[in-house]
Amino acid sequence: MSRGRLDRYAFINAKLKTRLSMVLPDEFFIRLSRAATPNEAVQLLKETPFASLERVYAETGDLKLVELELFSMELDFFREIQKLVDAELLIFVNALMLRPEIENLKEALRLWLDRAVRRRDISSPLGYIFQGSIRHRIDIHRIVDSADIEGLQNALEGTPYASLVSSNAAEILSSRSLFSLETDLDRFYYSRVREASAGLGAEDRAVVERILGMEIDLENLERIVRFRSFYGFGADRIRHCLIPGGYRIDPEAALSSLGTQDSRDLPPEALQGYPELSALSSTGDASSRLLLLEEFLRQVLFKEVSRLLGGDPFSVGIILAYFSIRNREIRRLSTILNAKYYGLGEETIGRYL
């Protein structure tokens, strides 16, 4: 190992281990899930790094604004890492930051579609979208207010997303949906992260390929199940919704079996590579299976990421682990607060954590 690589990751590892020590422990989430009301739950956050959530809720009583604050805090996690890295690692972290930008853009595009194509009132949801810049200069109001598809392309001019809107324009208007565009946005994200990892060393590239490939595997598996069980899509339709570059799952092997499977069952071929999921192949109804599947998929990926913390400390794995653990923390907070809002009990909440 080169001295430069050792010095780079020793510094980053020390900084991130310190930050990870501030991640809320499982015991805290158990206490949070036992809170009787949303107000009682946010009160527990006052003495944590998430104290601003209590302030937002106290001032507005609006859980959607609390979620917006959570999104802003997640962006701050990325910005913290940007300050710690340089050169090729900064390029890589910037590529990872495309994910929250794309998710935020999707929300804006959905509002545009509702307003400009479906002619619905979107005045209320607009206030819950993050308005600032993430990786590119994107004017959310200009996107939502675009009169037509050409205006939407103009609003995104200067970003890599304008060409994706252009290539999907006909499909958007004919189907009155963003289905194909959102799929292309997801593919764009993964391709950019893979490209950004090309400047890293061989050891780092291997780590990225494994984690990124597992994310793609799990994303594709969830899509196969969702589109088969809920929409009745055939193999050809689903094929156009999948993301290339998986790690263990061969999508073609999974798709080839769809025609011979009962629509309520998960094709065994789709589960190859992840034997821990095989028990889900015919569990309950479609909704129950999908919820269990999503839960198990998160666990599989989290276990793999957690191994990075116990592995080579001088690799990009520490950065991937940090973002994954922080994202999980944000998701758990959002899940519990929403559950409290809708009056769900502790046992039900536990299934989603």
C-alpha positions, 0 to 999 in steps of 0.5 A: 500500500502506498504511503499516500493512500495510507495517509489519505484513508487514515485521516478519513477513517479517523474523522468518519469513525468519530462521526459514526460514534454520534449515530443514534443507537438501536436503543434510542429507536426503541424508545422512539417507537414507544412514544405515544404521539408525534409530539412526544417522539420529537421531544426525545430528539431535543438532546440529539444531533437531530434537535432541529426536528423538534424545533420545526415540528414545534413551530409548524406541527407539519410532519412534511416540513420535518421530513424536508429538514431531514433531507437537508440534514442528509445533504449536510452529511455529504457536504461534510465528506466533501470537505475531507476528501480531494482529487479522485475521491471528491469526484466519487463523492460528488457522483454519490451526491447525485442520488439525493439530487435525482430523488428531489428532481423526481419529486419536482417532475411529478408535480410538473406532470400533475400540473401541466399534463394531468391538470391537477392542483399542486400548490400544497406539495410544492412547499415540501420540495428542497429548493436549493442546489445540490450538485447542479443549479436546478430551479425547482419552481421553473421546472414545476411551472413549465408550460410544456415538455419543451419548457421543461427541457429549457428549465433543465438546460445546463444539467445532464437531465435535459437530454433524458427528458428530451429522449423520453418526451414522447413516452411522457406525453403518450403515457401521461407518466414519468415511468420511463424517465425515472428509470433512465434517471436511476440508470444515469446515477449508477453509470455516473458512480461507476464512471467516477470510481474509475479514477480510484485504485484497484482495491477501491474499484473492487469495493465499489463494484461489489456494493454498487452491484448489490444495490442494483441487484436489490433494486432490480429484484424489487422491481421484478416483484413489484411490476409482476405482482401489482402491474402484471407486467410481462418479461419484456416490459420488466426488462426495460425497467431494470438497471444493468451492472448487478453483482449476483443476480442475472436478470435474464435468468429471472425474467425467462422464468416469469412466463412459467410462474404463478403471478403470486410467486417470486421466480426462484431464479430471481433469488439466486445469489441471495439464498436468505430471501428464498423463504419469501417466494410464496409468503402471504399476499403480494403486499405482504411479500413485497414489504417483507422483501424490501425489509430483507433487502435492506438488511442484506445490504446493511450487513454487507456495508457493515462488513466494510467497517470491520474490513480494510480501513484504508479503502473507499469502503469507509465512505460508502459505509458512512453514507449507508449508515447515515441514510439508514438513520434518516430512514428510521427516523422518518419511518417512526415519525410517520408511524406515530402520525398515523397511529401505528403501534410499536410492533408494526413499526418494528417491521420497518426498521 
